[in-house]
Amino acid sequence: MWAQTRALGLSLGVHVLAAILVVLGTMEWSPFRTPRLEALAIEAVIVDTTALRERRDQAQREAEQAAQREAARERRQQELAAQRERERQAALEAEREKVRQQRAEQMRLQQLRDQQERERQEKLAEQQAELERIREERAEAERQRKLEEERMKQLEARRQSEEEARLQAEAEAQRQAAEQREFRAGRLATLSEQYQLAIQAQVTNNWLRPPTARPGLRCTLRIIQIPGGEVISADIAGSCNGDEATRRSLVAAVERAGSLPYRGFEEVFVREIDFVFIYDGD
């Protein structure tokens, strides 16, 4: 509003100035001359109103053009001021946007750092858990190893104890076998012993020894016969340390013999006898 008032005042001032210039242009500024006494002269000035109007119109147009130029300059200044204001506002908005973006970027970076820190902590926790699991597994493996060592020691001690017991049993068996051999050797002189040896020899000769028979075999056979030595039946009647195949082979050996020694042993003959078959190896 002030700019428009200023432009209007300038325009009016230009018009007034132009009018003054027109009036002054039509006036003569020659100095007063001292009137002559000898003669009186009368002069008449003819004013051309058309030229005056043209000069006035020209001055008016120039004043209007000047006012228009001034108004245009004022508009340009206003436009420049408005442009500068818009640019300033745009710059402020850009600065605010830049600040917002910077804050958003800072927030994003902070969130990224927080996420990375969480992931690092989670990874660290997983590594710690894995290390703890490995330590537990190693501790368990060490415990199992010690238990296995202890078990092996116990087994070795048991094996040694069993080996010692076996050796003692073998020694005892050998001692008993030696005693039995001595006892049997002492009885060979008697007819009964000779009869037993004859039966042993005959059954042994008819025995088809199976592969499972082992030295040290002792089996008691009950044999039923009739006078003359003919075998009626045979069966395992007492203790026998042989397997089933060995037992069957001994019964079959008696049955295969058909009859037992008789002639010369009539005095010691009995119808039912318990015969101990012995095998100590070839």
C-alpha positions as CSV (number, residue, x, y, z in Angstrom):
1,M,0.0,0.0,0.0
2,W,2.8,2.4,0.8
3,A,4.5,1.5,-2.5
4,Q,1.4,2.4,-4.4
5,T,1.0,5.7,-2.6
6,R,4.6,6.5,-3.3
7,A,4.2,5.7,-7.0
8,L,1.1,7.9,-7.2
9,G,2.9,10.8,-5.5
10,L,5.8,10.5,-7.9
11,S,3.5,10.5,-10.8
12,L,1.8,13.7,-9.6
13,G,5.1,15.3,-9.0
14,V,6.3,14.5,-12.6
15,H,3.0,16.0,-14.0
16,V,3.5,19.2,-12.0
17,L,7.1,19.4,-13.0
18,A,6.1,19.1,-16.7
19,A,3.5,21.8,-16.4
20,I,6.0,24.2,-14.9
21,L,8.5,23.4,-17.6
22,V,5.8,24.2,-20.3
23,V,4.9,27.5,-18.7
24,L,8.5,28.5,-18.3
25,G,9.1,27.5,-21.9
26,T,6.6,30.1,-23.1
27,M,8.0,32.9,-21.1
28,E,10.7,35.3,-22.0
29,W,13.3,35.9,-19.3
30,S,15.0,38.9,-20.9
31,P,15.8,41.7,-18.3
32,F,13.8,44.8,-18.0
33,R,15.1,47.5,-20.3
34,T,15.0,51.2,-19.5
35,P,12.2,52.7,-21.5
36,R,13.3,55.0,-24.2
37,L,11.9,58.4,-24.0
38,E,12.3,59.3,-27.6
39,A,9.7,56.8,-28.9
40,L,7.0,54.5,-27.6
41,A,6.9,51.1,-29.3
42,I,4.0,48.5,-28.9
43,E,4.9,44.8,-29.5
44,A,2.5,41.9,-29.7
45,V,3.4,38.2,-29.1
46,I,1.5,35.6,-30.8
47,V,1.3,32.3,-28.8
48,D,1.0,29.0,-30.8
49,T,-1.4,27.0,-28.6
50,T,-1.0,23.9,-30.7
51,A,2.7,23.6,-30.0
52,L,2.0,24.4,-26.3
53,R,-0.5,21.5,-26.2
54,E,1.9,19.2,-28.0
55,R,4.7,20.1,-25.5
56,R,2.2,19.6,-22.7
57,D,1.1,16.3,-24.0
58,Q,4.7,15.3,-24.6
59,A,5.5,16.2,-21.1
60,Q,2.5,14.3,-19.8
61,R,3.4,11.2,-21.8
62,E,6.9,11.4,-20.5
63,A,5.6,11.8,-17.0
64,E,3.3,8.8,-17.5
65,Q,6.1,6.8,-19.0
66,A,8.3,7.8,-16.1
67,A,5.5,6.8,-13.7
68,Q,5.1,3.5,-15.5
69,R,8.8,2.9,-15.4
70,E,8.8,3.7,-11.7
71,A,5.7,1.4,-11.1
72,A,7.4,-1.3,-13.2
73,R,10.5,-0.9,-11.1
74,E,8.4,-1.1,-7.9
75,R,6.7,-4.2,-9.2
76,R,10.1,-5.7,-10.1
77,Q,11.3,-4.9,-6.7
78,Q,8.2,-6.4,-5.1
79,E,8.5,-9.4,-7.3
80,L,12.2,-9.6,-6.4
81,A,11.3,-9.2,-2.7
82,A,8.6,-11.9,-3.1
83,Q,11.0,-14.1,-5.0
84,R,13.6,-13.6,-2.3
85,E,11.0,-14.3,0.3
86,R,9.9,-17.5,-1.5
87,E,13.6,-18.4,-1.9
88,R,14.2,-17.7,1.8
89,Q,11.1,-19.8,2.8
90,A,12.2,-22.5,0.4
91,A,15.7,-22.3,1.9
92,L,14.2,-22.5,5.4
93,E,12.0,-25.4,4.3
94,A,15.0,-27.1,2.7
95,E,17.0,-26.5,5.8
96,R,14.2,-27.9,7.9
97,E,13.9,-30.9,5.5
98,K,17.6,-31.4,5.7
99,V,17.4,-31.3,9.5
100,R,14.5,-33.8,9.4
101,Q,16.4,-36.0,7.0
102,Q,19.5,-35.7,9.2
103,R,17.4,-36.6,12.3
104,A,15.8,-39.5,10.4
105,E,19.2,-40.7,9.2
106,Q,20.5,-40.4,12.8
107,M,17.6,-42.4,14.0
108,R,18.1,-44.9,11.3
109,L,21.8,-45.2,12.1
110,Q,21.0,-45.4,15.8
111,Q,18.4,-48.2,15.1
112,L,21.0,-49.9,12.9
113,R,23.6,-49.6,15.6
114,D,21.1,-50.9,18.2
115,Q,20.2,-53.8,15.8
116,Q,23.8,-54.6,15.3
117,E,24.4,-54.5,19.0
118,R,21.5,-56.8,19.7
119,E,22.8,-59.2,17.0
120,R,26.3,-59.0,18.5
121,Q,24.9,-59.7,21.9
122,E,22.8,-62.6,20.6
123,K,25.8,-64.0,18.7
124,L,27.9,-63.6,21.8
125,A,25.3,-65.4,23.8
126,E,25.1,-68.2,21.3
127,Q,28.9,-68.5,21.3
128,Q,28.9,-68.6,25.1
129,A,26.2,-71.3,25.0
130,E,28.1,-73.3,22.4
131,L,31.3,-73.0,24.5
132,E,29.4,-74.1,27.6
133,R,27.9,-77.0,25.7
134,I,31.3,-78.0,24.4
135,R,32.7,-77.8,27.9
136,E,29.9,-79.9,29.2
137,E,30.4,-82.5,26.5
138,R,34.1,-82.6,27.2
139,A,33.5,-82.9,30.9
140,E,31.0,-85.7,30.2
141,A,33.4,-87.4,27.8
142,E,36.2,-87.2,30.5
143,R,33.8,-88.6,33.1
144,Q,32.9,-91.5,30.8
145,R,36.5,-92.1,30.0
146,K,37.4,-92.3,33.7
147,L,34.4,-94.6,34.2
148,E,35.5,-96.8,31.3
149,E,39.0,-96.9,32.7
150,E,37.6,-97.9,36.1
151,R,35.4,-100.5,34.5
152,M,38.4,-101.9,32.5
153,K,40.4,-102.0,35.7
154,Q,37.6,-103.9,37.4
155,L,37.3,-106.2,34.4
156,E,41.0,-106.8,34.4
157,A,41.0,-107.5,38.1
158,R,38.0,-109.8,37.7
159,R,39.8,-111.6,34.8
160,Q,42.9,-112.0,36.8
161,S,40.9,-113.3,39.7
162,E,39.0,-115.7,37.4
163,E,42.3,-116.7,35.8
164,E,43.7,-117.4,39.2
165,A,40.6,-119.4,40.2
166,R,40.8,-121.3,36.9
167,L,44.4,-122.1,37.4
168,Q,43.6,-123.2,41.0
169,A,40.7,-125.3,39.7
170,E,42.9,-126.9,37.0
171,A,45.5,-127.6,39.6
172,E,42.9,-129.1,41.9
173,A,41.5,-131.1,39.0
174,Q,44.9,-132.3,38.0
175,R,45.6,-133.3,41.6
176,Q,42.3,-135.1,41.8
177,A,42.9,-136.8,38.4
178,A,46.3,-137.9,39.6
179,E,44.7,-139.2,42.8
180,Q,42.1,-141.0,40.7
181,R,44.8,-142.4,38.4
182,E,46.6,-143.6,41.5
183,F,43.4,-145.0,42.9
184,R,42.5,-146.6,39.7
185,A,46.0,-148.0,39.3
186,G,45.7,-149.5,42.8
187,R,42.4,-151.2,41.9
188,L,43.7,-152.7,38.6
189,A,44.9,-155.7,40.6
190,T,41.4,-156.6,41.5
191,L,39.0,-158.5,39.2
192,S,36.4,-155.8,39.6
193,E,38.8,-153.2,38.4
194,Q,39.8,-155.4,35.5
195,Y,36.1,-155.8,34.7
196,Q,35.6,-152.1,34.7
197,L,38.6,-151.6,32.5
198,A,37.3,-154.2,30.1
199,I,34.0,-152.5,29.8
200,Q,35.7,-149.1,29.4
201,A,37.9,-150.6,26.6
202,Q,34.9,-152.1,24.8
203,V,32.8,-149.0,25.0
204,T,35.7,-146.8,24.0
205,N,36.4,-149.0,21.0
206,N,32.7,-148.6,19.9
207,W,32.6,-144.9,20.6
208,L,32.4,-142.5,17.8
209,R,33.7,-139.4,19.5
210,P,31.9,-136.2,18.4
211,P,33.9,-133.0,17.8
212,T,32.5,-131.5,21.0
213,A,33.9,-134.1,23.3
214,R,36.8,-132.7,25.4
215,P,39.4,-134.4,27.5
216,G,38.4,-134.7,31.1
217,L,35.1,-136.2,30.2
218,R,33.3,-138.0,33.0
219,C,29.9,-139.6,32.4
220,T,28.1,-142.2,34.5
221,L,26.1,-144.8,32.4
222,R,23.6,-147.2,33.8
223,I,23.7,-150.4,31.9
224,I,21.3,-153.4,32.2
225,Q,22.5,-156.7,30.9
226,I,21.7,-160.4,31.1
227,P,24.1,-163.2,32.0
228,G,26.5,-163.6,29.1
229,G,27.0,-159.8,28.9
230,E,24.2,-159.0,26.3
231,V,23.1,-155.4,26.8
232,I,19.4,-154.8,27.3
233,S,19.5,-151.0,27.8
234,A,21.8,-148.1,28.5
235,D,21.3,-144.6,29.6
236,I,22.9,-141.6,31.4
237,A,22.2,-142.2,35.0
238,G,24.4,-139.8,36.9
239,S,26.7,-136.8,36.5
240,C,28.1,-136.1,33.0
241,N,30.1,-133.1,32.0
242,G,29.6,-133.7,28.3
243,D,27.1,-132.0,26.0
244,E,24.0,-133.6,24.6
245,A,25.8,-134.9,21.5
246,T,28.5,-136.5,23.7
247,R,25.9,-138.1,25.9
248,R,24.1,-139.6,22.9
249,S,27.3,-140.9,21.5
250,L,28.2,-142.7,24.7
251,V,24.8,-144.4,24.9
252,A,25.1,-145.4,21.2
253,A,28.6,-146.8,21.9
254,V,27.2,-149.1,24.6
255,E,24.3,-150.2,22.4
256,R,26.7,-150.7,19.4
257,A,28.9,-153.0,21.5
258,G,25.9,-155.4,21.9
259,S,27.4,-157.3,24.8
260,L,29.9,-156.5,27.5
261,P,32.8,-158.7,28.6
262,Y,31.6,-161.7,30.5
263,R,33.9,-164.7,30.3
264,G,36.3,-164.7,33.1
265,F,34.3,-162.1,35.1
266,E,31.4,-164.3,36.1
267,E,32.1,-163.9,39.8
268,V,31.9,-160.1,39.7
269,F,29.0,-160.0,37.1
270,V,25.9,-157.9,38.1
271,R,22.8,-157.4,36.0
272,E,22.6,-153.6,36.5
273,I,25.8,-151.6,36.8
274,D,26.7,-147.9,37.0
275,F,29.6,-147.5,34.7
276,V,31.8,-144.3,34.7
277,F,33.1,-143.6,31.3
278,I,36.3,-141.6,31.3
279,Y,38.0,-139.7,28.5
280,D,41.3,-137.8,29.1
281,G,42.3,-137.5,25.5
282,D,44.2,-139.7,23.1
